[in-house]
Structure formats: structure tokens, C-alpha cells
Amino acid sequence: MKIGVTCYPTFGGSGVVATELGHELAARGHDIHFITYALPARLNVFLDRVSYHEVTVPAYPLFQYAPYDLALATRMRDVALHEDLDLIHVHYALPHAISAHLAREMLAGEKKKLGVVTTLHGTDITIVGQDRSYLPVTRFGIERSDAVTAVSRYLAQVTVDVFTPDKEIDIIPNFVDGETWKPGPRCPLVSRLATSDARKILVHVSNFRPVKRVLDVVEVFARVARELDVCLLMIGDGPDRPAAEELIRDKGLEDRAFFLGNTPAVQAVMPSTDLYLLPSNAESFGLSALEAHACGVPVLGYAVGGLPEVVVDGETGFLREVGDVDGLAEAAIALLGDEPRHREMSRAARERAVAHFGVETMVRRYLAVYDRVLAAL
């Protein structure tokens, strides 16, 4: 197959999933063409059968806001026509599903058929899509897609409840490559920061948006640090990073908390850690939690959205109600202070990640969706 892929090329979960899926499809002999405004963060353009097509948006004084969705639709149309794409798989409903629909309409005059598959990842449904300014057009994009997938049962149900689309939604969870994400010894960077092999490592990875509640991460860490010898790694960047750094300084923990920014080598750092903190307001799935599990790292978070579909409370991590910082801290202290239990939970986390969210299973499910779409064109 010849498949176009459009996603947001950032460090967020949707872009990561789109990129990794593209890599896996290319490895299985499919031609993959990424169509985005910038090179996706994890995209390896040196792989065979992987191509990148940049979307440029002309700036004209007439436009207060450049119409990216129209420029994207035009680029999709051109790539589909000249690369003879069979279908385009868009990640995030807005504006990607709308742009794909427009591209297909333009191709009708060229007598070129193009399948459209839309994967819903989260805030396109739970936040942005529910805004009255966007709800009708989000529903339209979903209904005009040939197939729609969601990354969790939770997200699929929210989509049905809010948009009542006349469309079946395939649930295909996010996946993890157990050979890339796996347990291992501490990497040199973490050993240098920790300063002691006995010191336990807590870690958080996100885009530092308010929904990720990074201040709760700091509060949990501060409580654990009163009882145990621990340090904290904060990976990522975003609007709430300055506030988190200030709170760390206020608590006098700057010598034990380290902000690493948007490091591309998370898979090298994660196995070096002992506990992953993800106290988000909402998680449609929790890809970073799955990656932590694959590395044998238990996860602590809030029991919201799709995270309970990834983390089994009491078996692979601990889940508490939103805002229960004390509860998360107590769970962390108990687990880190009980080495046999930590070792068992690490084993269970790894086994669940590989058994339930393996890459081979999910790629087959996406290919089945593609085949169904193409057969119906």
C-alpha cells in the first residue's frame, strides 16, 4: 500500500504513535508519506520507504491567521496524486480529517480515489472538539472519514456520547515496541545525576501543559523526599515548566530535581528509573505510561480517562482520585521501601505492556482497517 500520514509533529503522544506506526508499516513493505508542517520529532527519514513532504503556509497581509488547513489539504491532494496514494491516515480530527476530506473532493476531478482513516487521540475530542466553535465541523470530519479509530475504550465512548456520529469506531490502543522499550541498567546520565546507586529515581515525561498537573508531580516528589533518598527527572517542556522549577526551588529541592527538556532519548533514560509519575487531569490513553511499563517501571497516576486501561491499580502501579497528592506519595513511599514488591510490580508491568499492547498486534489491526477501507472504495 501507499499511505499518507498526517499528524502534529510534536513530542505529544499522537505524533509519536503516528510516527512509530509509519516506521512499522514501512518495515513491512508499505510506502509511507508523512505530510506535515515540520519534521515529526521521532521520524527517521533515512528508513527505506519513508518520505517526508513539508506543508508550507504562505503569509499574506490579508490573513490574520494563516489558513494551515487549506494549505494542508492542497499538499495532501498533490502528494496523493503524484505519489499515487491509496489512502491517507490522519491523526487528530482537527483540522486533519477536514483537510483530508477536502483533498479527496479535489481529487474527484482527477478520477483519483483516496481512502481516509482518522485516528482520535484525545483533546481533539475531549477539549477542542467540544468547543461550540468546532463541534459541528469535528462531527463532520468524523462522519466523512471512511474509518475512525480511537486509542481507548474511554475515548471511543466520549466520542459517541458527545458527537453521536453515524460511524462505527474501531478501538485500537496505542502500542509499544518491547525491543526498544525494555528494562536495562542505569545510563551514564542518570548515574551522574543521581550521584548514588542507592538513590531511587522518580520520573515524569510530558508537554508540561496544565492538564498534566506538573505541580502535583513536584508535590508528590517533595513528600517522598522527606522519607526516602530520591531524585526527580522532569523530561519535556511547556508552559508550566517555569512554575514547576520555581516550586522546586521554594521547597529547597533543586539539588535533587533535574529538568532535562525535550530529550529524544527517553527510551535510554526510562529503564534507569524506579517510578513514573503521571498525575494528569485527563489521559485518553497514557502512551508514556505504557512505555514506562515496558521498561519495567511502575506508574502512579490519577484514575481518569483511559489510564486505568493501561495501569492496573495494585498490580502494575497505583491510581488515586484527581488531586490526591498525599495518596500518591504514600503509595510511592510504601512501594519504594519494599524491594520485593517493587520487583514484582516491575515484572508485572513489563509483562502486561508486551502481552496486551505489542506492536505486531496493533499494526495488524490497523492494516485490517486499511484493507476494509480500500475494499469499499
C-alpha positions in Angstrom: 0.0 0.0 0.0 0.9 3.6 -0.5 -0.2 5.5 2.6 -0.1 9.2 3.5 0.2 10.1 7.2 -0.6 13.5 8.8 -0.1 14.3 12.4 1.1 17.1 14.7 4.9 16.8 14.5 5.5 17.5 18.2 6.5 15.4 21.2 2.9 14.6 22.1 1.5 11.1 22.1 -0.4 11.4 18.8 2.7 12.4 16.8 4.7 9.6 18.4 2.1 7.0 17.6 1.7 8.2 14.0 5.5 8.2 13.5 6.1 4.8 15.1 3.2 3.3 13.1 4.7 4.7 9.9 8.0 3.1 10.7 6.4 -0.3 11.3 4.4 -0.1 8.1 7.4 0.8 6.1 9.3 -2.2 7.6 6.5 -4.4 6.3 6.9 -3.2 2.7 4.4 -0.3 2.6 5.3 3.2 1.2 4.7 5.8 3.8 4.5 9.5 3.0 4.4 11.9 6.0 2.6 15.2 5.2 3.1 17.8 8.0 4.3 21.4 8.6 7.5 20.2 10.3 9.5 17.0 10.6 7.9 14.8 13.2 10.0 14.6 16.4 10.7 10.8 16.1 10.6 10.4 12.3 13.5 8.6 10.8 13.6 9.8 7.2 16.6 7.5 6.5 14.4 4.4 6.6 13.5 2.8 3.3 10.0 3.5 2.1 9.6 6.6 4.4 9.2 10.0 2.8 8.5 13.5 4.2 6.5 16.2 2.5 6.5 19.6 4.1 3.4 21.8 4.2 4.3 25.5 3.7 1.8 28.1 4.6 2.2 31.4 2.6 1.9 34.5 4.8 -0.2 37.3 3.3 -1.2 40.6 5.0 -4.8 39.8 4.3 -4.7 36.8 6.7 -4.6 37.5 10.4 -4.2 33.7 10.9 -2.7 31.7 8.1 -5.1 29.0 6.8 -3.0 25.9 7.5 -5.9 23.6 7.0 -6.3 24.7 3.4 -2.5 24.5 2.7 -2.5 21.0 4.2 -5.5 19.9 2.0 -3.7 21.2 -1.1 -0.5 19.4 -0.1 -2.4 16.2 0.6 -4.0 16.4 -2.8 -0.7 16.9 -4.6 1.1 14.1 -2.8 -1.9 11.7 -3.2 -2.0 12.4 -7.0 1.7 12.3 -7.8 2.7 9.5 -5.4 -0.5 7.5 -6.2 -1.5 7.1 -2.6 -4.2 4.5 -1.7 -5.3 6.2 1.5 -4.3 8.9 4.0 -4.3 8.2 7.7 -4.8 11.4 9.8 -4.1 11.5 13.5 -6.3 14.1 15.3 -9.6 15.1 13.9 -9.0 18.8 13.7 -8.1 20.0 11.2 -6.6 16.9 9.7 -9.8 15.0 8.9 -11.3 18.1 7.3 -8.2 18.7 5.2 -8.2 15.1 4.1 -11.9 15.4 3.1 -11.1 18.5 1.0 -8.2 16.8 -0.6 -10.4 13.8 -1.6 -13.0 16.2 -3.0 -10.3 17.9 -5.1 -9.1 14.6 -6.4 -12.6 13.6 -7.6 -12.0 15.8 -10.7 -8.8 13.8 -11.4 -10.8 10.5 -11.1 -8.5 9.5 -8.2 -9.9 7.6 -5.3 -8.4 8.2 -1.8 -9.4 6.4 1.4 -9.4 8.5 4.6 -8.8 6.9 8.0 -9.0 9.2 11.1 -7.5 8.2 14.5 -8.8 10.1 17.5 -6.2 10.7 20.2 -7.7 12.8 22.9 -8.0 16.6 23.1 -9.4 16.7 19.6 -12.5 15.1 21.1 -12.4 15.8 24.9 -11.5 19.5 24.7 -11.1 21.2 21.3 -13.8 19.3 19.5 -16.3 20.1 22.2 -15.9 23.8 21.9 -19.1 25.1 20.2 -16.9 26.8 17.5 -15.6 23.4 16.4 -18.2 20.7 17.4 -20.1 20.6 14.2 -17.0 20.6 12.0 -15.4 17.9 14.2 -18.6 15.7 13.8 -18.5 16.4 10.0 -14.8 15.3 9.8 -15.5 12.1 11.7 -18.5 11.2 9.6 -16.8 11.9 6.3 -13.9 9.6 7.2 -14.0 6.1 5.7 -12.9 4.6 9.0 -12.4 6.0 12.5 -10.3 4.6 15.3 -9.8 5.6 18.9 -6.9 4.8 21.2 -9.0 3.7 24.1 -12.5 2.5 25.1 -12.9 5.6 27.1 -12.2 7.9 24.1 -14.5 5.9 21.9 -17.3 6.3 24.4 -16.7 10.0 24.8 -16.9 10.4 21.0 -20.2 8.6 20.9 -21.7 10.5 23.8 -20.7 13.9 22.5 -20.8 13.7 18.8 -23.3 10.8 18.2 -21.6 10.1 14.9 -23.2 7.8 12.3 -20.0 5.9 12.2 -18.5 2.7 13.9 -15.4 3.4 15.9 -12.6 0.8 15.9 -10.7 0.7 19.2 -7.0 0.2 18.5 -4.9 1.0 21.6 -1.6 2.7 21.4 1.3 0.2 21.2 4.9 -0.2 22.3 7.9 -1.9 20.8 9.2 -4.2 23.6 12.6 -4.4 22.0 13.1 -0.6 22.0 11.4 0.0 25.4 12.8 -2.6 27.8 14.4 -2.9 31.3 18.1 -2.2 31.5 20.9 -0.8 33.7 21.2 2.9 34.6 22.5 5.0 31.8 25.6 7.2 32.5 23.5 10.4 32.5 21.2 9.2 35.2 24.0 7.7 37.3 25.8 11.1 37.2 22.6 13.0 38.2 21.6 10.5 41.0 25.2 10.5 42.4 24.4 7.3 44.3 23.3 3.8 43.1 21.1 3.6 46.3 19.1 6.7 45.4 15.7 6.0 43.9 14.7 7.8 40.7 11.3 9.3 40.0 10.5 10.5 36.5 7.8 12.5 34.7 7.5 13.0 30.9 5.1 15.4 29.3 4.5 18.6 27.4 4.1 20.5 30.7 0.6 21.7 29.9 -1.9 22.4 32.7 -3.7 19.1 32.1 -0.5 17.3 33.1 -0.5 18.8 36.6 3.3 19.0 36.8 2.9 20.9 40.1 1.3 17.7 41.5 4.4 15.9 40.4 6.6 18.2 42.4 4.3 17.9 45.5 4.4 14.1 45.4 8.2 14.2 45.0 8.6 16.6 47.9 6.6 14.3 50.2 8.5 11.3 49.1 11.8 13.1 49.5 11.0 13.7 53.2 11.0 10.0 53.8 13.4 8.4 51.2 16.6 9.2 49.3 15.1 10.0 45.9 15.7 12.4 43.0 13.3 13.5 40.2 13.8 13.7 36.4 11.5 16.0 34.6 11.5 15.3 30.8 9.8 17.6 28.4 8.9 21.3 28.1 5.9 23.6 28.0 4.1 26.4 29.7 4.1 25.1 33.2 7.8 24.3 33.4 8.7 27.7 35.0 6.2 27.2 37.7 7.4 23.7 38.4 11.0 25.0 38.6 10.0 27.7 41.0 8.1 25.3 43.2 11.2 23.0 43.3 13.3 26.0 44.5 10.8 27.0 47.1 11.0 23.5 48.6 14.7 23.5 48.5 15.0 20.5 46.3 16.9 22.0 43.4 19.9 19.7 44.0 17.6 16.6 43.6 15.3 17.6 40.7 16.6 17.9 37.2 14.8 19.3 34.1 16.1 17.6 31.0 13.9 19.3 28.3 12.7 17.6 25.2 15.3 14.9 25.1 14.9 12.5 22.2 16.4 9.6 24.1 13.6 8.9 26.6 13.9 5.2 25.9 17.5 5.3 27.2 16.5 7.2 30.4 13.3 5.4 31.3 14.8 2.0 32.2 17.1 3.8 34.7 14.2 5.0 36.8 12.2 3.3 39.6 8.8 5.1 39.5 6.9 7.0 36.8 4.6 9.9 37.9 1.6 10.8 35.7 -1.0 12.8 37.7 -2.9 14.2 34.8 -6.4 15.7 34.9 -7.2 13.6 31.9 -5.5 10.9 29.8 -7.2 9.5 26.7 -4.7 6.6 26.9 -1.3 7.4 28.5 1.3 6.4 26.0 4.2 7.4 28.3 2.8 5.2 31.0 2.8 2.3 28.6 6.4 3.0 27.6 7.3 3.1 31.3 5.6 -0.2 31.9 7.5 -1.8 29.0 10.7 -0.7 30.8 9.5 -2.4 33.9 8.7 0.9 35.7 5.5 1.0 37.8 3.3 4.1 37.2 1.5 6.3 39.7 -1.3 8.5 38.4 -4.9 9.6 38.7 -7.8 7.2 37.8 -9.1 9.2 34.9 -9.8 8.6 31.2 -8.1 5.8 29.6 -5.2 5.4 32.1 -7.0 2.6 34.0 -6.9 0.7 30.7 -3.1 0.8 30.9 -2.3 0.8 34.6 -3.8 -1.9 36.8 -4.2 -0.5 40.3 -2.2 -2.5 42.8 -0.6 -4.7 40.1 1.4 -2.5 37.7 1.1 0.8 39.6 -1.3 2.8 41.7 -4.2 5.0 40.8 -5.8 7.6 43.0 -8.5 10.3 42.6 -7.6 13.5 41.0 -5.8 15.8 43.4 -4.9 13.1 45.9 -1.3 14.0 46.2 -1.0 12.5 49.7 -2.3 9.2 48.4 0.1 9.0 45.5 3.0 9.9 47.9 2.0 7.3 50.4 1.9 4.7 47.6 5.3 5.7 46.3 6.9 5.6 49.8 5.4 2.1 50.5 6.5 0.7 47.1 10.0 2.1 47.1 10.5 0.9 50.6 9.5 -2.7 49.8 12.1 -4.0 47.3 10.4 -7.5 46.7 7.0 -5.8 46.0 8.7 -3.3 43.7 10.4 -6.0 41.8 7.2 -8.0 41.4 5.3 -4.9 40.2 8.0 -4.1 37.7 7.8 -7.6 36.3 4.0 -7.4 36.0 4.2 -4.0 34.3 6.6 -5.3 31.7 4.6 -8.4 31.0 1.3 -6.5 30.7 2.8 -4.0 28.3 4.2 -6.6 26.0 1.3 -9.0 26.1 -1.6 -6.5 25.7 -0.1 -3.7 23.8 2.5 -5.3 21.5 3.4 -3.6 18.2 2.7 -6.6 16.0 -0.9 -7.0 17.2 -1.8 -3.3 16.7 -0.1 -3.0 13.3 -2.2 -5.9 12.1 -5.3 -4.3 13.4 -4.5 -1.0 11.5 -3.8 -3.0 8.3 -7.2 -4.7 8.7 -8.9 -1.3 8.8 -6.9 -0.1 5.7 -7.9 -3.3 3.8 -11.6 -2.7 4.7 -11.5 0.9 3.5 -9.8 0.1 0.2 -12.2 -2.8 -0.5 -15.1 -0.4 -0.1 -13.8 2.4 -2.4 
